[in-house]
Amino acid sequence: MREVVIYPGEDKYWIAECPSLPGCISQGKSKEEAIINIKEAIDLYIETLKDDGLQNN
């Protein structure tokens, strides 16, 4: 489980950021959509780390 920070952005979008994964940021038109999008971004980020041999799990 990872900490996610959600805050209002521009144009009525919500920004979701995972501080423990540098550059792992997403957005959505609602908080719920931002959460769904950041979960996908985290999964893809970790998958990329694994592919690059930088993550064991």
N, CA, C, O and CB atoms as a CASP TS submission, in Angstrom:
PFRMAT TS
TARGET T0000
AUTHOR 0000-0000-0000
METHOD Language model
MODEL 1
PARENT N/A
ATOM      1  N   MET     1       0.851  -1.176   0.000  1.00  0.00           N
ATOM      2  CA  MET     1       0.000   0.000   0.000  1.00  0.00           C
ATOM      3  C   MET     1       0.895   1.237   0.000  1.00  0.00           C
ATOM      4  O   MET     1       1.923   1.272   0.677  1.00  0.00           O
ATOM      5  CB  MET     1      -0.967  -0.001   1.227  1.00  0.00           C
ATOM      6  N   ARG     2       0.503   2.223  -0.747  1.00  0.00           N
ATOM      7  CA  ARG     2       1.276   3.458  -0.875  1.00  0.00           C
ATOM      8  C   ARG     2       0.423   4.669  -0.502  1.00  0.00           C
ATOM      9  O   ARG     2      -0.793   4.685  -0.696  1.00  0.00           O
ATOM     10  CB  ARG     2       1.817   3.609  -2.309  1.00  0.00           C
ATOM     11  N   GLU     3       1.087   5.664   0.030  1.00  0.00           N
ATOM     12  CA  GLU     3       0.407   6.919   0.348  1.00  0.00           C
ATOM     13  C   GLU     3       0.144   7.676  -0.950  1.00  0.00           C
ATOM     14  O   GLU     3       1.003   7.752  -1.829  1.00  0.00           O
ATOM     15  CB  GLU     3       1.253   7.784   1.337  1.00  0.00           C
ATOM     16  N   VAL     4      -1.050   8.230  -1.051  1.00  0.00           N
ATOM     17  CA  VAL     4      -1.434   9.048  -2.201  1.00  0.00           C
ATOM     18  C   VAL     4      -1.963  10.379  -1.681  1.00  0.00           C
ATOM     19  O   VAL     4      -2.752  10.427  -0.738  1.00  0.00           O
ATOM     20  CB  VAL     4      -2.506   8.322  -3.088  1.00  0.00           C
ATOM     21  N   VAL     5      -1.517  11.446  -2.309  1.00  0.00           N
ATOM     22  CA  VAL     5      -1.956  12.796  -1.960  1.00  0.00           C
ATOM     23  C   VAL     5      -2.864  13.285  -3.086  1.00  0.00           C
ATOM     24  O   VAL     5      -2.510  13.199  -4.262  1.00  0.00           O
ATOM     25  CB  VAL     5      -0.729  13.771  -1.741  1.00  0.00           C
ATOM     26  N   ILE     6      -4.028  13.794  -2.719  1.00  0.00           N
ATOM     27  CA  ILE     6      -4.983  14.294  -3.715  1.00  0.00           C
ATOM     28  C   ILE     6      -5.269  15.763  -3.415  1.00  0.00           C
ATOM     29  O   ILE     6      -5.540  16.142  -2.276  1.00  0.00           O
ATOM     30  CB  ILE     6      -6.310  13.451  -3.708  1.00  0.00           C
ATOM     31  N   TYR     7      -5.202  16.575  -4.460  1.00  0.00           N
ATOM     32  CA  TYR     7      -5.460  18.004  -4.268  1.00  0.00           C
ATOM     33  C   TYR     7      -6.062  18.590  -5.542  1.00  0.00           C
ATOM     34  O   TYR     7      -5.861  18.055  -6.632  1.00  0.00           O
ATOM     35  CB  TYR     7      -4.155  18.757  -3.885  1.00  0.00           C
ATOM     36  N   PRO     8      -6.808  19.700  -5.402  1.00  0.00           N
ATOM     37  CA  PRO     8      -7.435  20.308  -6.579  1.00  0.00           C
ATOM     38  C   PRO     8      -6.380  20.929  -7.494  1.00  0.00           C
ATOM     39  O   PRO     8      -5.433  21.574  -7.043  1.00  0.00           O
ATOM     40  CB  PRO     8      -8.463  21.376  -6.153  1.00  0.00           C
ATOM     41  N   GLY     9      -6.575  20.713  -8.780  1.00  0.00           N
ATOM     42  CA  GLY     9      -5.688  21.301  -9.781  1.00  0.00           C
ATOM     43  C   GLY     9      -6.420  22.356 -10.586  1.00  0.00           C
ATOM     44  O   GLY     9      -7.427  22.908 -10.143  1.00  0.00           O
ATOM     45  N   GLU    10      -5.913  22.623 -11.752  1.00  0.00           N
ATOM     46  CA  GLU    10      -6.526  23.623 -12.624  1.00  0.00           C
ATOM     47  C   GLU    10      -7.700  23.022 -13.391  1.00  0.00           C
ATOM     48  O   GLU    10      -7.798  21.804 -13.536  1.00  0.00           O
ATOM     49  CB  GLU    10      -5.489  24.193 -13.602  1.00  0.00           C
ATOM     50  N   ASP    11      -8.553  23.851 -13.861  1.00  0.00           N
ATOM     51  CA  ASP    11      -9.677  23.460 -14.715  1.00  0.00           C
ATOM     52  C   ASP    11     -10.572  22.396 -14.081  1.00  0.00           C
ATOM     53  O   ASP    11     -11.089  21.520 -14.774  1.00  0.00           O
ATOM     54  CB  ASP    11      -9.157  22.952 -16.036  1.00  0.00           C
ATOM     55  N   LYS    12     -10.750  22.474 -12.779  1.00  0.00           N
ATOM     56  CA  LYS    12     -11.651  21.589 -12.035  1.00  0.00           C
ATOM     57  C   LYS    12     -11.215  20.121 -12.035  1.00  0.00           C
ATOM     58  O   LYS    12     -12.036  19.238 -11.789  1.00  0.00           O
ATOM     59  CB  LYS    12     -13.034  21.690 -12.608  1.00  0.00           C
ATOM     60  N   TYR    13      -9.954  19.854 -12.304  1.00  0.00           N
ATOM     61  CA  TYR    13      -9.414  18.501 -12.216  1.00  0.00           C
ATOM     62  C   TYR    13      -8.815  18.278 -10.840  1.00  0.00           C
ATOM     63  O   TYR    13      -8.422  19.230 -10.166  1.00  0.00           O
ATOM     64  CB  TYR    13      -8.358  18.254 -13.311  1.00  0.00           C
ATOM     65  N   TRP    14      -8.746  17.020 -10.423  1.00  0.00           N
ATOM     66  CA  TRP    14      -8.102  16.635  -9.173  1.00  0.00           C
ATOM     67  C   TRP    14      -6.781  15.963  -9.515  1.00  0.00           C
ATOM     68  O   TRP    14      -6.713  15.136 -10.423  1.00  0.00           O
ATOM     69  CB  TRP    14      -9.017  15.689  -8.322  1.00  0.00           C
ATOM     70  N   ILE    15      -5.741  16.319  -8.788  1.00  0.00           N
ATOM     71  CA  ILE    15      -4.411  15.760  -8.985  1.00  0.00           C
ATOM     72  C   ILE    15      -4.179  14.699  -7.913  1.00  0.00           C
ATOM     73  O   ILE    15      -4.487  14.911  -6.740  1.00  0.00           O
ATOM     74  CB  ILE    15      -3.310  16.873  -8.930  1.00  0.00           C
ATOM     75  N   ALA    16      -3.638  13.564  -8.324  1.00  0.00           N
ATOM     76  CA  ALA    16      -3.286  12.492  -7.394  1.00  0.00           C
ATOM     77  C   ALA    16      -1.803  12.199  -7.583  1.00  0.00           C
ATOM     78  O   ALA    16      -1.333  12.007  -8.705  1.00  0.00           O
ATOM     79  CB  ALA    16      -4.165  11.200  -7.629  1.00  0.00           C
ATOM     80  N   GLU    17      -1.080  12.168  -6.479  1.00  0.00           N
ATOM     81  CA  GLU    17       0.368  11.997  -6.530  1.00  0.00           C
ATOM     82  C   GLU    17       0.792  10.959  -5.503  1.00  0.00           C
ATOM     83  O   GLU    17       0.261  10.916  -4.393  1.00  0.00           O
ATOM     84  CB  GLU    17       1.095  13.340  -6.280  1.00  0.00           C
ATOM     85  N   CYS    18       1.753  10.123  -5.882  1.00  0.00           N
ATOM     86  CA  CYS    18       2.312   9.123  -4.974  1.00  0.00           C
ATOM     87  C   CYS    18       3.727   9.574  -4.612  1.00  0.00           C
ATOM     88  O   CYS    18       4.658   9.348  -5.384  1.00  0.00           O
ATOM     89  CB  CYS    18       2.313   7.681  -5.625  1.00  0.00           C
ATOM     90  N   PRO    19       3.903  10.208  -3.452  1.00  0.00           N
ATOM     91  CA  PRO    19       5.200  10.783  -3.092  1.00  0.00           C
ATOM     92  C   PRO    19       6.358   9.778  -3.041  1.00  0.00           C
ATOM     93  O   PRO    19       7.506  10.154  -3.278  1.00  0.00           O
ATOM     94  CB  PRO    19       5.082  11.448  -1.767  1.00  0.00           C
ATOM     95  N   SER    20       6.074   8.514  -2.738  1.00  0.00           N
ATOM     96  CA  SER    20       7.162   7.536  -2.634  1.00  0.00           C
ATOM     97  C   SER    20       7.650   7.058  -4.005  1.00  0.00           C
ATOM     98  O   SER    20       8.652   6.348  -4.093  1.00  0.00           O
ATOM     99  CB  SER    20       6.706   6.340  -1.809  1.00  0.00           C
ATOM    100  N   LEU    21       6.955   7.441  -5.063  1.00  0.00           N
ATOM    101  CA  LEU    21       7.371   7.095  -6.425  1.00  0.00           C
ATOM    102  C   LEU    21       7.550   8.395  -7.209  1.00  0.00           C
ATOM    103  O   LEU    21       6.577   8.918  -7.754  1.00  0.00           O
ATOM    104  CB  LEU    21       6.321   6.147  -7.126  1.00  0.00           C
ATOM    105  N   PRO    22       8.748   8.917  -7.275  1.00  0.00           N
ATOM    106  CA  PRO    22       8.986  10.218  -7.918  1.00  0.00           C
ATOM    107  C   PRO    22       8.416  10.290  -9.334  1.00  0.00           C
ATOM    108  O   PRO    22       8.681   9.432 -10.177  1.00  0.00           O
ATOM    109  CB  PRO    22      10.476  10.509  -7.960  1.00  0.00           C
ATOM    110  N   GLY    23       7.635  11.326  -9.567  1.00  0.00           N
ATOM    111  CA  GLY    23       7.051  11.545 -10.879  1.00  0.00           C
ATOM    112  C   GLY    23       5.777  10.768 -11.138  1.00  0.00           C
ATOM    113  O   GLY    23       5.215  10.859 -12.229  1.00  0.00           O
ATOM    114  N   CYS    24       5.308  10.008 -10.166  1.00  0.00           N
ATOM    115  CA  CYS    24       4.080   9.228 -10.332  1.00  0.00           C
ATOM    116  C   CYS    24       2.891  10.110  -9.957  1.00  0.00           C
ATOM    117  O   CYS    24       2.519  10.225  -8.789  1.00  0.00           O
ATOM    118  CB  CYS    24       4.112   7.924  -9.458  1.00  0.00           C
ATOM    119  N   ILE    25       2.311  10.726 -10.979  1.00  0.00           N
ATOM    120  CA  ILE    25       1.229  11.689 -10.805  1.00  0.00           C
ATOM    121  C   ILE    25       0.151  11.384 -11.837  1.00  0.00           C
ATOM    122  O   ILE    25       0.454  10.990 -12.963  1.00  0.00           O
ATOM    123  CB  ILE    25       1.746  13.161 -10.945  1.00  0.00           C
ATOM    124  N   SER    26      -1.100  11.565 -11.451  1.00  0.00           N
ATOM    125  CA  SER    26      -2.211  11.402 -12.374  1.00  0.00           C
ATOM    126  C   SER    26      -3.273  12.440 -12.029  1.00  0.00           C
ATOM    127  O   SER    26      -3.078  13.268 -11.140  1.00  0.00           O
ATOM    128  CB  SER    26      -2.794   9.954 -12.311  1.00  0.00           C
ATOM    129  N   GLN    27      -4.385  12.389 -12.734  1.00  0.00           N
ATOM    130  CA  GLN    27      -5.456  13.341 -12.481  1.00  0.00           C
ATOM    131  C   GLN    27      -6.792  12.730 -12.875  1.00  0.00           C
ATOM    132  O   GLN    27      -6.846  11.674 -13.505  1.00  0.00           O
ATOM    133  CB  GLN    27      -5.213  14.655 -13.247  1.00  0.00           C
ATOM    134  N   GLY    28      -7.859  13.402 -12.498  1.00  0.00           N
ATOM    135  CA  GLY    28      -9.201  12.974 -12.866  1.00  0.00           C
ATOM    136  C   GLY    28     -10.175  14.113 -12.694  1.00  0.00           C
ATOM    137  O   GLY    28      -9.884  15.097 -12.013  1.00  0.00           O
ATOM    138  N   LYS    29     -11.330  13.979 -13.312  1.00  0.00           N
ATOM    139  CA  LYS    29     -12.356  15.021 -13.211  1.00  0.00           C
ATOM    140  C   LYS    29     -13.031  15.012 -11.847  1.00  0.00           C
ATOM    141  O   LYS    29     -13.656  15.996 -11.453  1.00  0.00           O
ATOM    142  CB  LYS    29     -13.404  14.840 -14.307  1.00  0.00           C
ATOM    143  N   SER    30     -12.904  13.889 -11.117  1.00  0.00           N
ATOM    144  CA  SER    30     -13.417  13.788  -9.751  1.00  0.00           C
ATOM    145  C   SER    30     -12.328  13.151  -8.891  1.00  0.00           C
ATOM    146  O   SER    30     -11.354  12.606  -9.411  1.00  0.00           O
ATOM    147  CB  SER    30     -14.755  12.951  -9.695  1.00  0.00           C
ATOM    148  N   LYS    31     -12.501  13.225  -7.573  1.00  0.00           N
ATOM    149  CA  LYS    31     -11.537  12.569  -6.693  1.00  0.00           C
ATOM    150  C   LYS    31     -11.505  11.074  -6.969  1.00  0.00           C
ATOM    151  O   LYS    31     -10.437  10.462  -6.994  1.00  0.00           O
ATOM    152  CB  LYS    31     -11.878  12.834  -5.215  1.00  0.00           C
ATOM    153  N   GLU    32     -12.674  10.491  -7.175  1.00  0.00           N
ATOM    154  CA  GLU    32     -12.772   9.050  -7.420  1.00  0.00           C
ATOM    155  C   GLU    32     -12.022   8.658  -8.688  1.00  0.00           C
ATOM    156  O   GLU    32     -11.311   7.652  -8.708  1.00  0.00           O
ATOM    157  CB  GLU    32     -14.240   8.624  -7.527  1.00  0.00           C
ATOM    158  N   GLU    33     -12.180   9.451  -9.742  1.00  0.00           N
ATOM    159  CA  GLU    33     -11.489   9.167 -10.996  1.00  0.00           C
ATOM    160  C   GLU    33      -9.981   9.337 -10.818  1.00  0.00           C
ATOM    161  O   GLU    33      -9.202   8.557 -11.367  1.00  0.00           O
ATOM    162  CB  GLU    33     -12.005  10.087 -12.123  1.00  0.00           C
ATOM    163  N   ALA    34      -9.568  10.340 -10.061  1.00  0.00           N
ATOM    164  CA  ALA    34      -8.145  10.547  -9.803  1.00  0.00           C
ATOM    165  C   ALA    34      -7.557   9.356  -9.050  1.00  0.00           C
ATOM    166  O   ALA    34      -6.426   8.954  -9.324  1.00  0.00           O
ATOM    167  CB  ALA    34      -7.925  11.844  -9.006  1.00  0.00           C
ATOM    168  N   ILE    35      -8.304   8.790  -8.107  1.00  0.00           N
ATOM    169  CA  ILE    35      -7.831   7.629  -7.351  1.00  0.00           C
ATOM    170  C   ILE    35      -7.691   6.417  -8.265  1.00  0.00           C
ATOM    171  O   ILE    35      -6.694   5.698  -8.196  1.00  0.00           O
ATOM    172  CB  ILE    35      -8.790   7.310  -6.187  1.00  0.00           C
ATOM    173  N   ILE    36      -8.675   6.190  -9.113  1.00  0.00           N
ATOM    174  CA  ILE    36      -8.595   5.075 -10.062  1.00  0.00           C
ATOM    175  C   ILE    36      -7.377   5.247 -10.967  1.00  0.00           C
ATOM    176  O   ILE    36      -6.647   4.288 -11.220  1.00  0.00           O
ATOM    177  CB  ILE    36      -9.892   4.981 -10.912  1.00  0.00           C
ATOM    178  N   ASN    37      -7.161   6.462 -11.449  1.00  0.00           N
ATOM    179  CA  ASN    37      -6.056   6.726 -12.366  1.00  0.00           C
ATOM    180  C   ASN    37      -4.698   6.587 -11.685  1.00  0.00           C
ATOM    181  O   ASN    37      -3.760   6.073 -12.295  1.00  0.00           O
ATOM    182  CB  ASN    37      -6.192   8.117 -12.956  1.00  0.00           C
ATOM    183  N   ILE    38      -4.570   7.032 -10.436  1.00  0.00           N
ATOM    184  CA  ILE    38      -3.279   6.924  -9.757  1.00  0.00           C
ATOM    185  C   ILE    38      -2.975   5.465  -9.420  1.00  0.00           C
ATOM    186  O   ILE    38      -1.812   5.061  -9.433  1.00  0.00           O
ATOM    187  CB  ILE    38      -3.266   7.784  -8.475  1.00  0.00           C
ATOM    188  N   LYS    39      -3.998   4.673  -9.119  1.00  0.00           N
ATOM    189  CA  LYS    39      -3.765   3.242  -8.885  1.00  0.00           C
ATOM    190  C   LYS    39      -3.171   2.593 -10.129  1.00  0.00           C
ATOM    191  O   LYS    39      -2.237   1.797 -10.033  1.00  0.00           O
ATOM    192  CB  LYS    39      -5.079   2.530  -8.485  1.00  0.00           C
ATOM    193  N   GLU    40      -3.710   2.930 -11.287  1.00  0.00           N
ATOM    194  CA  GLU    40      -3.179   2.399 -12.545  1.00  0.00           C
ATOM    195  C   GLU    40      -1.753   2.903 -12.779  1.00  0.00           C
ATOM    196  O   GLU    40      -0.881   2.144 -13.203  1.00  0.00           O
ATOM    197  CB  GLU    40      -4.090   2.797 -13.729  1.00  0.00           C
ATOM    198  N   ALA    41      -1.525   4.181 -12.502  1.00  0.00           N
ATOM    199  CA  ALA    41      -0.186   4.751 -12.686  1.00  0.00           C
ATOM    200  C   ALA    41       0.832   4.075 -11.766  1.00  0.00           C
ATOM    201  O   ALA    41       1.960   3.807 -12.182  1.00  0.00           O
ATOM    202  CB  ALA    41      -0.208   6.266 -12.423  1.00  0.00           C
ATOM    203  N   ILE    42       0.445   3.802 -10.530  1.00  0.00           N
ATOM    204  CA  ILE    42       1.337   3.125  -9.578  1.00  0.00           C
ATOM    205  C   ILE    42       1.654   1.722 -10.087  1.00  0.00           C
ATOM    206  O   ILE    42       2.813   1.307 -10.074  1.00  0.00           O
ATOM    207  CB  ILE    42       0.694   3.059  -8.158  1.00  0.00           C
ATOM    208  N   ASP    43       0.641   0.992 -10.533  1.00  0.00           N
ATOM    209  CA  ASP    43       0.864  -0.359 -11.055  1.00  0.00           C
ATOM    210  C   ASP    43       1.834  -0.344 -12.232  1.00  0.00           C
ATOM    211  O   ASP    43       2.748  -1.166 -12.298  1.00  0.00           O
ATOM    212  CB  ASP    43      -0.464  -0.993 -11.481  1.00  0.00           C
ATOM    213  N   LEU    44       1.637   0.588 -13.157  1.00  0.00           N
ATOM    214  CA  LEU    44       2.516   0.683 -14.315  1.00  0.00           C
ATOM    215  C   LEU    44       3.931   1.114 -13.924  1.00  0.00           C
ATOM    216  O   LEU    44       4.906   0.625 -14.494  1.00  0.00           O
ATOM    217  CB  LEU    44       1.938   1.661 -15.327  1.00  0.00           C
ATOM    218  N   TYR    45       4.043   2.008 -12.973  1.00  0.00           N
ATOM    219  CA  TYR    45       5.342   2.475 -12.481  1.00  0.00           C
ATOM    220  C   TYR    45       6.121   1.292 -11.909  1.00  0.00           C
ATOM    221  O   TYR    45       7.288   1.089 -12.243  1.00  0.00           O
ATOM    222  CB  TYR    45       5.164   3.591 -11.404  1.00  0.00           C
ATOM    223  N   ILE    46       5.468   0.514 -11.046  1.00  0.00           N
ATOM    224  CA  ILE    46       6.126  -0.624 -10.410  1.00  0.00           C
ATOM    225  C   ILE    46       6.458  -1.701 -11.440  1.00  0.00           C
ATOM    226  O   ILE    46       7.512  -2.332 -11.357  1.00  0.00           O
ATOM    227  CB  ILE    46       5.237  -1.207  -9.299  1.00  0.00           C
ATOM    228  N   GLU    47       5.578  -1.913 -12.401  1.00  0.00           N
ATOM    229  CA  GLU    47       5.841  -2.881 -13.472  1.00  0.00           C
ATOM    230  C   GLU    47       7.095  -2.478 -14.252  1.00  0.00           C
ATOM    231  O   GLU    47       7.919  -3.323 -14.601  1.00  0.00           O
ATOM    232  CB  GLU    47       4.623  -2.985 -14.429  1.00  0.00           C
ATOM    233  N   THR    48       7.224  -1.190 -14.516  1.00  0.00           N
ATOM    234  CA  THR    48       8.403  -0.685 -15.228  1.00  0.00           C
ATOM    235  C   THR    48       9.669  -0.887 -14.398  1.00  0.00           C
ATOM    236  O   THR    48      10.711  -1.264 -14.934  1.00  0.00           O
ATOM    237  CB  THR    48       8.229   0.806 -15.570  1.00  0.00           C
ATOM    238  N   LEU    49       9.578  -0.637 -13.091  1.00  0.00           N
ATOM    239  CA  LEU    49      10.732  -0.884 -12.220  1.00  0.00           C
ATOM    240  C   LEU    49      11.142  -2.355 -12.273  1.00  0.00           C
ATOM    241  O   LEU    49      12.331  -2.666 -12.345  1.00  0.00           O
ATOM    242  CB  LEU    49      10.412  -0.472 -10.767  1.00  0.00           C
ATOM    243  N   LYS    50      10.172  -3.250 -12.237  1.00  0.00           N
ATOM    244  CA  LYS    50      10.452  -4.690 -12.299  1.00  0.00           C
ATOM    245  C   LYS    50      11.111  -5.031 -13.634  1.00  0.00           C
ATOM    246  O   LYS    50      12.102  -5.761 -13.668  1.00  0.00           O
ATOM    247  CB  LYS    50       9.147  -5.518 -12.109  1.00  0.00           C
ATOM    248  N   ASP    51      10.572  -4.513 -14.720  1.00  0.00           N
ATOM    249  CA  ASP    51      11.127  -4.771 -16.056  1.00  0.00           C
ATOM    250  C   ASP    51      12.563  -4.291 -16.167  1.00  0.00           C
ATOM    251  O   ASP    51      13.371  -4.888 -16.879  1.00  0.00           O
ATOM    252  CB  ASP    51      10.277  -4.094 -17.126  1.00  0.00           C
ATOM    253  N   ASP    52      12.881  -3.211 -15.460  1.00  0.00           N
ATOM    254  CA  ASP    52      14.234  -2.652 -15.475  1.00  0.00           C
ATOM    255  C   ASP    52      15.136  -3.294 -14.424  1.00  0.00           C
ATOM    256  O   ASP    52      16.305  -2.929 -14.303  1.00  0.00           O
ATOM    257  CB  ASP    52      14.177  -1.151 -15.253  1.00  0.00           C
ATOM    258  N   GLY    53      14.593  -4.251 -13.662  1.00  0.00           N
ATOM    259  CA  GLY    53      15.382  -4.931 -12.639  1.00  0.00           C
ATOM    260  C   GLY    53      15.639  -4.103 -11.408  1.00  0.00           C
ATOM    261  O   GLY    53      16.598  -4.362 -10.681  1.00  0.00           O
ATOM    262  N   LEU    54      14.807  -3.111 -11.153  1.00  0.00           N
ATOM    263  CA  LEU    54      14.998  -2.213 -10.024  1.00  0.00           C
ATOM    264  C   LEU    54      14.052  -2.500  -8.861  1.00  0.00           C
ATOM    265  O   LEU    54      14.156  -1.869  -7.809  1.00  0.00           O
ATOM    266  CB  LEU    54      14.819  -0.796 -10.473  1.00  0.00           C
ATOM    267  N   GLN    55      13.136  -3.444  -9.039  1.00  0.00           N
ATOM    268  CA  GLN    55      12.148  -3.801  -8.002  1.00  0.00           C
ATOM    269  C   GLN    55      12.057  -5.317  -7.959  1.00  0.00           C
ATOM    270  O   GLN    55      11.974  -5.967  -9.001  1.00  0.00           O
ATOM    271  CB  GLN    55      10.728  -3.155  -8.289  1.00  0.00           C
ATOM    272  N   ASN    56      12.073  -5.883  -6.754  1.00  0.00           N
ATOM    273  CA  ASN    56      12.034  -7.331  -6.613  1.00  0.00           C
ATOM    274  C   ASN    56      10.632  -7.899  -6.586  1.00  0.00           C
ATOM    275  O   ASN    56      10.422  -8.995  -7.107  1.00  0.00           O
ATOM    276  CB  ASN    56      12.746  -7.731  -5.378  1.00  0.00           C
ATOM    277  N   ASN    57       9.663  -7.215  -6.008  1.00  0.00           N
ATOM    278  CA  ASN    57       8.308  -7.766  -5.841  1.00  0.00           C
ATOM    279  C   ASN    57       7.502  -7.559  -7.091  1.00  0.00           C
ATOM    280  O   ASN    57       6.338  -7.954  -7.148  1.00  0.00           O
ATOM    281  CB  ASN    57       7.592  -7.126  -4.648  1.00  0.00           C
TER
END
